[in-house]
């Protein structure tokens, strides 16, 4: 991640907590929604609240809740679900409600409990708001008429209008209360008995879905504005014009969306969408015909009007969600008070696979949820310290040089042994000289991490081989070297050794691209073996800033080893 030094400590912590929350949304959300578990949204909110409250006992920073919620909401775009706009609003609002409650009432039982109840209950309130937005106030009339019909059929004299809503709301309040208590207890336990993070071997990468990537999509601010106008125009026409006008208008707009956005087509292809369409139309026709004595045609038109309105808003929010990925919008945030948001989000995207790997299977979560949350918070603390170290990291480049046969590789092999004794994590490659009949016939390439080797260079080989001077090159050795020097395989290594870089690399061959990647990756110190006559060219080609150059003939081994350890210590 670039420019990590610009990220404040509060945003850094928020990014980590937001990523942990997002990982539960992505992993458990997929599981719960696929099984059609009731109250799945509330369960996910409950987990998020527990994570936030637990973490707030370890990290006391102000404003960490809403920042973590914003990160989690934006990370929701990586979820396999095609519907993200509504959940994104819900997640951010929930974190904001918890933030406001704690800020107003304090970080105590009352503040956490009220905030948790508000956060968990928000999903229920948002559902009601969504129904009103999608279907208009006709849905209220439909509900009231159905309740009156129920009273009449069951011969109940009580006013039952609010009873179902209050019963449901009470369930959300109870979930919020339990979540707050678990979060508080977990947080206090973490303070009294801090957990040491232990890497887990869970295989949950299967949940990470890259299908939502928008690479190659032709974003447009004009389309974003047009889509907003399409939504507003459709709602006005449905509310004020004749059904012939609004039905044609909505059909044209939806057709345009389907042509430009795959998400719109995915929404319409869902059976649930059409089941709702038919049920609401038939239910409306029944209620308004039987209970309000409206003509059947008028009743059907009311049902169709509600469905068309819902279609426009559901598809409209979906296509708006697509256009909001526009990099220009991200650049706009860079110029506002939220300029740290893109950096925090970039860090979260980097951390997400690691966090998901630390989430156990669903059975383990059900068995011991408090232990799982504690482990995730312990991981958060571990990740925070890790990233703080990375933010202060300055890549050092050490050039080991000498003439031909001056003992450069021997020096490297001895250095490797000494560094391993001192528990310094190293990776990379070196070339092992092959001697036959007291003559040098070639080199083998050795992976420092695995000790795996491949024939690299040989003299007098029959066949069509690429040549380096008098030697023939073996492609498998190049493959091994590229794999050994891959940034993905060296995340934990403090120092990477490349033996050696010379004329082959200056010609964009050998380890040239690997060196480019490692300098860009900027997470490892580099020790490069270079012959004396190539030093200036290597420094110039890779624009190495203030490299430490060590000439073997001029120094003793122990002094060099100490110097290298001093250079790479941080």
SVG drawing of the C-alpha trace seen along z (x, -y; Angstrom):
<svg xmlns="http://www.w3.org/2000/svg" viewBox="-67 -19 108 54">
<polyline fill="none" stroke="black" stroke-width="0.4" points="0.0,0.0 1.3,-3.4 1.6,-6.4 0.9,-4.5 2.7,-7.1 -0.1,-9.5 -2.6,-7.3 -3.4,-8.5 -3.5,-6.0 -7.3,-6.4 -7.9,-5.6 -5.4,-2.7 -7.3,-1.1 -10.7,-1.9 -9.5,-0.2 -8.5,3.0 -11.8,3.2 -13.8,2.3 -12.1,5.2 -12.8,7.6 -16.5,6.6 -16.6,6.8 -15.0,10.2 -17.9,11.5 -20.4,9.8 -18.8,11.5 -18.2,14.9 -21.2,15.4 -23.5,13.2 -23.1,15.6 -23.7,18.6 -26.8,17.2 -28.4,15.8 -27.9,19.0 -29.6,20.9 -32.4,18.3 -31.8,18.0 -34.4,15.7 -33.1,12.4 -29.8,13.0 -29.3,9.2 -29.8,8.7 -27.4,11.6 -24.7,9.9 -25.4,6.5 -25.1,8.2 -21.7,9.6 -20.6,6.2 -21.7,4.5 -20.0,7.1 -16.7,6.5 -17.0,2.7 -17.8,2.7 -15.1,5.3 -12.5,3.4 -13.4,0.1 -12.2,1.5 -8.8,2.1 -8.6,-1.0 -10.0,-4.2 -9.8,-6.4 -12.8,-8.7 -14.7,-8.4 -13.5,-4.8 -17.0,-3.4 -18.3,-5.5 -15.0,-5.2 -15.0,-1.4 -18.6,-1.4 -17.7,-3.4 -14.8,-1.1 -17.0,2.0 -19.8,0.5 -17.4,-0.2 -15.8,3.3 -19.3,4.8 -18.8,4.2 -16.6,7.3 -19.5,9.4 -20.9,12.0 -24.3,10.4 -25.4,8.2 -27.5,6.0 -25.1,3.8 -26.4,0.3 -29.0,0.9 -26.7,3.0 -24.0,0.3 -26.3,-2.4 -27.5,-0.1 -23.9,0.8 -22.8,-2.9 -26.0,-4.0 -25.6,-1.3 -22.1,-2.3 -23.2,-6.0 -26.0,-5.2 -23.6,-3.4 -21.1,-6.3 -23.7,-8.9 -25.0,-6.8 -21.5,-6.3 -20.6,-9.9 -23.8,-11.1 -24.0,-8.7 -20.4,-7.6 -18.5,-4.4 -20.4,-2.6 -23.2,0.0 -25.9,-2.5 -24.1,-4.0 -23.2,-0.6 -26.6,1.0 -28.7,-1.9 -26.3,-2.2 -26.5,1.6 -30.3,1.6 -30.4,-1.3 -27.9,0.3 -29.6,3.7 -33.1,2.2 -32.1,0.0 -32.3,3.0 -36.0,3.3 -36.6,-0.4 -34.8,-0.5 -37.0,2.3 -40.1,0.3 -38.6,-2.8 -37.6,-0.7 -41.2,0.6 -42.5,-3.0 -39.9,-4.2 -40.3,-1.2 -44.1,-0.9 -45.3,-4.3 -48.0,-4.9 -50.3,-2.4 -48.3,0.3 -49.6,-1.3 -53.2,-1.2 -52.6,2.5 -51.2,3.3 -54.1,1.6 -56.7,3.2 -55.2,6.7 -55.1,6.2 -58.7,5.1 -59.6,8.1 -57.7,10.3 -59.6,8.8 -62.9,9.4 -62.1,13.0 -60.9,13.9 -63.6,11.8 -61.0,9.7 -62.2,6.4 -58.7,5.1 -56.8,2.8 -54.1,5.2 -52.6,2.6 -49.4,2.2 -49.1,5.6 -47.1,7.4 -44.8,4.4 -44.2,4.2 -43.6,7.9 -41.0,7.8 -39.4,4.7 -39.1,6.3 -37.1,9.1 -34.6,6.7 -34.4,4.9 -33.6,8.2 -30.9,9.1 -29.4,5.6 -29.3,6.0 -27.6,9.4 -25.1,8.1 -24.1,5.2 -23.6,7.5 -21.5,10.0 -19.4,7.1 -18.8,5.5 -17.9,8.8 -15.5,9.8 -13.9,6.3 -13.4,6.5 -12.0,10.0 -9.5,8.8 -8.3,6.0 -7.9,8.4 -6.5,11.3 -4.9,10.0 -4.8,12.8 -1.6,13.5 -2.4,13.8 -1.9,17.2 -2.1,17.6 -5.0,19.9 -5.0,22.5 -8.6,22.0 -9.4,22.2 -12.1,19.7 -10.7,18.1 -13.6,19.7 -15.8,16.9 -13.8,14.1 -15.5,13.3 -13.8,11.2 -16.8,11.2 -17.8,7.8 -14.6,6.3 -15.5,3.5 -12.3,3.7 -13.0,2.6 -16.3,1.0 -16.8,-2.4 -17.6,-4.7 -19.3,-8.0 -20.3,-10.9 -22.8,-11.8 -24.4,-8.4 -24.5,-8.7 -26.4,-12.0 -28.6,-10.6 -29.5,-7.6 -30.5,-9.9 -32.7,-11.9 -34.2,-8.6 -35.2,-7.5 -36.7,-10.9 -38.6,-11.2 -40.0,-7.7 -41.3,-8.3 -42.9,-11.6 -44.5,-10.0 -45.8,-7.0 -47.3,-9.3 -48.9,-11.9 -49.4,-10.6 -51.7,-8.0 -50.7,-4.4 -50.1,-4.2 -47.4,-7.0 -45.6,-5.7 -45.6,-2.1 -44.0,-2.9 -41.5,-5.3 -40.5,-2.8 -40.1,-0.1 -37.7,-2.3 -35.6,-3.3 -35.3,0.3 -34.4,1.5 -31.6,-1.2 -30.3,0.1 -30.4,3.7 -28.4,2.8 -25.7,0.9 -25.6,2.8 -25.4,6.5 -26.5,5.9 -29.9,4.8 -30.4,8.0 -29.3,10.1 -31.9,8.5 -34.7,9.2 -33.6,12.8 -34.3,13.6 -37.4,15.7 -38.1,13.9 -38.4,10.6 -41.3,12.0 -42.9,13.8 -43.1,10.5 -44.4,8.9 -47.3,11.4 -48.1,11.7 -48.3,7.9 -50.4,7.3 -52.9,10.1 -53.0,9.1 -53.6,5.5 -56.4,6.5 -58.0,8.6 -57.8,6.1 -58.9,3.0 -61.6,4.8 -63.1,6.8 -62.4,4.4 -62.6,1.0 -65.0,1.8 -62.8,0.4 -63.2,1.6 -61.0,4.6 -59.1,2.6 -58.3,-0.2 -57.2,2.3 -54.9,4.1 -53.4,0.8 -52.6,-0.2 -50.7,3.1 -48.9,2.6 -48.0,-1.0 -46.5,0.2 -44.5,2.9 -43.2,0.6 -42.2,-1.9 -40.3,0.8 -38.7,2.0 -37.4,-1.4 -35.9,-2.0 -34.4,1.5 -32.7,1.4 -31.9,-2.3 -30.0,-1.8 -28.2,1.1 -27.0,-0.8 -26.1,-3.8 -23.9,-1.4 -22.1,-0.4 -21.3,-4.0 -20.2,-4.9 -17.1,-2.8 -15.9,-5.5 -12.2,-6.4 -13.1,-10.1 -15.4,-9.9 -12.5,-8.4 -10.2,-11.2 -12.8,-13.7 -12.7,-12.2 -8.9,-12.7 -9.5,-16.5 -11.9,-16.5 -11.7,-16.0 -12.1,-12.3 -8.8,-12.2 -7.6,-9.4 -10.5,-7.2 -9.1,-5.8 -5.8,-5.0 -7.7,-3.2 -9.8,-1.4 -6.7,-0.3 -5.2,1.1 -8.5,2.9 -8.5,4.6 -4.9,5.8 -5.8,7.1 -9.2,8.8 -7.8,12.2 -5.7,12.4 -8.7,11.6 -10.9,14.1 -8.3,16.8 -8.6,16.2 -12.4,16.8 -13.2,20.4 -16.0,22.5 -19.6,21.8 -19.7,24.8 -16.8,23.3 -18.4,19.9 -21.7,21.4 -19.7,23.5 -17.7,20.7 -18.6,17.2 -16.9,15.2 -13.6,17.0 -13.8,16.4 -14.5,12.6 -11.6,12.5 -9.3,14.1 -10.3,11.6 -9.7,8.7 -6.3,10.2 -5.6,10.5 -6.7,6.8 -4.1,5.7 -1.4,7.9 -2.3,6.4 -2.2,2.9 1.3,3.3 2.3,4.9 1.0,2.1 2.5,-0.6 5.8,1.1 5.2,1.1 4.3,-2.6 7.7,-3.4 9.4,-1.1 12.1,-2.5 13.5,-0.1 17.3,0.3 19.2,1.6 22.6,3.2 25.0,3.9 27.6,6.6 30.3,6.2 33.6,7.6 35.5,8.9 34.9,12.3 35.7,15.2 36.2,12.8 34.0,15.0 30.7,13.2 28.5,16.3 30.6,17.9 30.0,14.7 26.3,14.8 26.0,18.5 27.9,17.6 25.7,14.5 22.6,16.6 23.7,19.0 24.5,16.1 21.3,14.3 19.2,17.5 21.0,18.0 19.9,14.5 16.3,15.3 16.2,12.8 13.8,14.0 15.4,14.0 14.5,15.2 15.7,14.9 18.2,16.9 21.9,17.6 23.9,19.3 25.8,22.4 29.0,23.0 29.3,26.5 32.8,28.0 33.7,31.1 37.3,32.3 38.5,29.1 36.8,27.0 33.8,24.8 31.1,26.2 28.1,24.2 25.8,23.0 22.7,24.3 20.1,21.8 19.1,22.3 15.9,21.0 17.0,19.7 13.6,20.4 13.1,24.0 16.7,25.0 15.2,26.3 17.6,26.1 17.6,26.3 20.3,26.4 20.8,22.8 23.9,22.4 26.0,25.1 28.8,25.3 28.9,27.5 25.2,28.4 23.9,29.9 20.5,28.4 18.8,25.1 19.5,23.2 19.6,19.5 23.2,18.4 24.8,16.2 28.4,15.9 29.9,19.4 27.0,20.9 23.6,22.3 20.6,21.2 17.9,23.6 14.4,22.1 13.2,24.1 15.8,22.2 14.4,18.9 10.9,20.1 12.2,21.1 14.0,17.8 10.9,15.7 8.8,17.7 11.3,17.3 11.4,13.6 7.7,13.1 6.4,10.5 3.5,12.8 6.0,15.4 8.1,12.9 5.6,11.0 7.2,12.2 10.8,11.9 12.8,9.0 15.7,9.3 15.7,10.6 18.9,11.7 19.5,11.7 22.7,13.3 23.3,11.9 22.2,8.9 24.3,8.1 24.3,7.6 21.5,10.2 19.2,8.1 20.3,4.8 18.9,6.2 15.5,6.7 16.0,10.5 16.6,12.8 15.6,11.1 14.9,7.6 11.1,7.8 11.3,9.4 13.5,6.6 11.0,4.0 8.2,5.7 10.2,5.9 11.1,2.2 7.5,1.3 6.3,3.8 8.6,1.9 8.2,4.3 11.6,6.0 15.1,4.9 17.2,6.0 20.7,7.4 21.9,7.6 25.2,9.1 26.6,7.1 30.0,7.2 32.1,4.0 31.8,3.1 28.0,3.1 27.5,1.1 26.8,-2.3 24.5,-0.9 22.4,1.1 22.0,-2.0 21.0,-4.1 18.6,-1.6 16.6,-1.0 17.1,-4.5 18.3,-3.1 18.3,-5.8 21.4,-5.9 22.3,-2.2 24.8,-0.8 27.8,0.5 30.1,3.1 33.3,4.2 34.2,7.6 38.0,7.1 38.0,4.1 36.1,5.5 36.0,8.4 33.1,10.8 32.0,10.3 32.1,6.5 30.0,6.8 27.4,9.0 27.1,6.6 26.7,3.7 24.0,5.5 22.1,6.3 22.3,2.7 21.0,1.5 18.0,3.8 17.0,3.5 13.8,1.4"/>
</svg>
